[in-house]
Amino acid sequence: MMKRTRISAHLADTPVEDGEVVVEGWLNYYDEEEKKWKPLKAKIDFYLDERRIGETTSNEVGKFEFSFPSPYIGRHKVEIRFKGRHDLEPSYKLIEFNVLRKEEKRRLTKIAKGLFILVLAVCAVSLIIVYLVKLIRS
């Protein structure tokens, strides 16, 4: 019986023009006897917009990392494929992403930092209000 496999992966950061795209992830197989996913050390192929761009091998804990130069600005797809073996089923993961201009990423980063600070401020004010309400009631 062939064992199921799975790839879980994500981009390490938002890709920008003239930058690098870094894909991080894990390759696992399902052990039916132990009823759990286990790491798999194996070769993994990478395709950008349906064109093969390279390969890497996952390590002993199933982790892998692969990087490549950012493609042109716009939408793209990176597909990660494990071809399988005689006892392991093949699997793949598709990640769609946008390559941004550097100015766009800076603007988005600034907005995200502002929102984070706003959320922290709201939490701090909420805690102060709760403290004051308890102080007044006692």
C-alpha positions in Angstrom: 0.0 0.0 0.0 1.3 3.4 -0.9 1.7 6.0 1.8 0.1 9.5 1.4 2.4 12.5 1.3 1.9 16.2 1.7 3.7 19.4 1.1 3.1 22.4 3.2 4.8 25.6 2.2 4.7 29.4 2.2 6.8 32.4 1.0 9.2 33.7 3.6 8.3 37.3 2.6 6.4 39.3 0.0 8.5 39.3 -3.2 9.6 42.6 -4.7 11.1 43.6 -8.0 14.9 42.8 -8.4 14.7 40.7 -5.2 14.6 37.1 -4.3 11.6 34.8 -3.6 12.2 32.4 -0.7 9.9 29.3 -0.3 10.0 27.5 3.0 8.1 24.3 3.8 7.9 20.7 4.9 7.4 17.3 3.3 5.7 14.6 5.2 4.2 11.1 4.8 1.4 9.5 6.8 2.2 6.5 8.9 -0.9 4.4 9.0 0.3 2.2 11.9 1.2 5.1 14.2 -1.7 7.3 12.8 0.5 10.4 12.4 2.4 12.5 9.8 6.2 12.0 9.8 9.0 13.9 8.1 10.3 12.8 4.8 13.7 13.4 3.3 13.4 13.5 -0.5 14.0 15.5 -3.6 11.5 18.2 -4.4 11.1 20.1 -7.8 10.1 23.7 -8.2 8.2 25.2 -11.2 7.6 28.9 -11.8 4.6 29.7 -14.0 4.7 26.0 -15.2 8.5 26.1 -16.1 10.9 24.1 -14.0 13.4 26.3 -12.2 15.2 23.9 -9.9 15.1 21.4 -7.1 16.1 20.9 -3.4 16.0 18.1 -0.9 14.1 18.2 2.4 16.2 17.4 5.5 15.8 14.8 8.2 12.8 16.7 9.7 11.2 17.2 6.3 12.0 20.9 6.1 13.1 22.5 2.9 14.0 26.0 1.6 14.4 27.1 -2.0 15.1 30.6 -3.4 15.1 32.1 -6.9 15.3 35.6 -8.4 12.0 37.5 -8.4 10.2 37.3 -11.7 8.7 40.5 -13.3 6.1 42.6 -11.4 2.7 41.0 -11.3 1.0 37.7 -10.5 2.8 34.4 -10.6 2.5 30.7 -9.5 5.2 28.5 -7.9 4.4 24.8 -7.8 6.3 22.5 -5.5 6.2 18.8 -6.5 7.3 15.6 -4.9 7.3 12.9 -7.6 6.7 10.0 -5.2 8.5 6.7 -5.0 7.5 3.0 -5.2 6.0 3.2 -1.6 5.0 6.9 -1.5 2.3 8.8 -3.4 3.3 12.0 -5.3 2.1 15.3 -3.9 2.3 19.0 -4.8 1.6 22.5 -3.4 0.7 25.6 -5.5 1.4 29.1 -4.2 0.1 32.1 -6.1 1.8 35.4 -5.4 2.3 39.0 -6.5 5.7 40.6 -7.1 5.5 44.2 -6.0 7.4 47.3 -6.7 9.8 48.3 -3.9 7.7 51.4 -3.2 4.5 49.4 -2.8 6.1 47.1 -0.3 7.5 50.0 1.7 4.0 51.6 1.8 2.3 48.3 2.8 4.9 47.7 5.5 4.3 51.3 6.9 0.5 50.7 6.9 1.0 47.3 8.7 3.2 48.9 11.3 0.7 51.6 11.9 -2.1 49.1 12.3 -0.1 47.1 14.7 0.6 50.2 16.8 -3.1 51.1 16.7 -4.1 47.6 17.9 -1.5 47.8 20.8 -2.8 51.2 21.8 -6.4 50.0 21.8 -5.4 47.0 24.0 -3.5 49.3 26.4 -6.5 51.7 26.7 -8.9 48.7 27.2 -6.7 47.4 30.0 -6.5 50.8 31.7 -10.3 51.2 31.5 -10.8 47.7 33.0 -8.4 48.6 35.8 -10.1 51.9 36.5 -13.6 50.4 36.5 -12.4 47.7 39.0 -10.7 50.5 41.1 -13.9 52.6 41.2 -16.1 49.6 42.1 -14.0 48.6 45.0 
